[in-house]
Structures are given as structure tokens and as C-alpha cells.
Amino acid sequence: MTELRWLGKQDKLRKKLAGQWVAVEGERLIAHGPRLKEVLQQSKAQGVEHPFVVCLPEISDEAIILAAAGKIQ
């Protein structure tokens, strides 16, 4: 999945947005915020009906994202 690989490479972004919902399409951040409903509304307002959406883990849980993105084994 392109979006997950892209998120895995965005170290500064993941740290900045830890604990927030993020919406991504391809290799582009569409929206982010503390509430899923608002992130989905922002995405739709930008014309993105079905973004990849995930709640970024707190920094201590970051290994899960990195492992899923193939950045660590």
C-alpha cells in the first residue's frame, strides 16, 4: 500500500501528528486532526472520497507503523 509506505518514511510528520487521525491519498497528506469525523469531512471537502485513514500512534508505539511499512524487520 503506497500510503502506508509513504507514512513509514515521514519521521518528522509522524512525530508532529502522533495521536491524531491522518488522511492520505497516494503520497499526499490530505487532512489531520484529533477527531476522525472531522478528518473525513476535510478529505471530502477536498474531493477525496476514500482516503487511507489511520490514527498515528504515540511515539512509543511507532514501531508498529514502521514494521507495517517494511522499514524495520
C-alpha positions in Angstrom: 0.0 0.0 0.0 1.6 3.2 -1.2 0.1 5.4 1.6 1.5 3.2 4.4 4.9 3.1 2.9 4.9 6.9 2.5 3.8 7.3 6.1 6.6 5.0 7.2 9.2 7.4 5.6 7.7 10.5 7.2 9.5 10.6 10.5 9.0 14.2 11.3 5.4 14.2 10.3 4.6 11.1 12.4 6.2 12.7 15.4 4.4 16.0 14.9 1.0 14.3 14.4 1.3 11.5 16.9 -2.1 10.7 18.4 -4.0 12.3 15.6 -6.0 10.9 12.7 -4.5 11.4 9.3 -5.9 11.0 5.8 -3.6 10.3 3.0 -4.0 9.8 -0.7 -1.0 8.4 -2.6 1.9 10.3 -1.2 0.0 13.3 -0.1 -1.4 14.3 3.3 -5.0 15.3 2.8 -6.1 16.1 6.4 -5.3 15.5 10.0 -6.9 16.2 13.4 -7.9 14.7 16.7 -11.4 13.6 15.5 -12.0 11.0 12.8 -15.3 12.6 11.6 -13.6 16.0 11.0 -10.7 14.4 9.1 -13.2 12.6 6.9 -15.2 15.8 6.3 -12.0 17.7 5.4 -11.0 15.0 3.0 -14.4 15.0 1.3 -14.2 18.8 1.1 -11.0 18.4 -0.9 -12.7 16.0 -3.3 -11.1 12.8 -1.8 -13.9 10.4 -1.1 -11.9 7.4 0.0 -8.6 8.3 1.6 -6.3 6.0 3.5 -7.1 6.9 7.1 -5.2 5.9 10.2 -4.7 7.2 13.8 -0.9 7.7 14.2 0.3 6.0 17.3 2.1 7.8 20.1 5.9 7.8 19.6 6.2 4.8 22.0 4.0 2.7 19.6 5.7 3.9 16.4 7.4 0.5 15.8 4.1 -0.9 14.7 3.8 1.6 11.8 7.5 1.2 10.8 7.2 -2.6 10.8 4.0 -2.5 8.7 5.7 -0.1 6.2 8.6 -2.5 5.9 11.0 0.0 7.4 12.1 -2.4 10.2 12.0 -6.2 10.4 
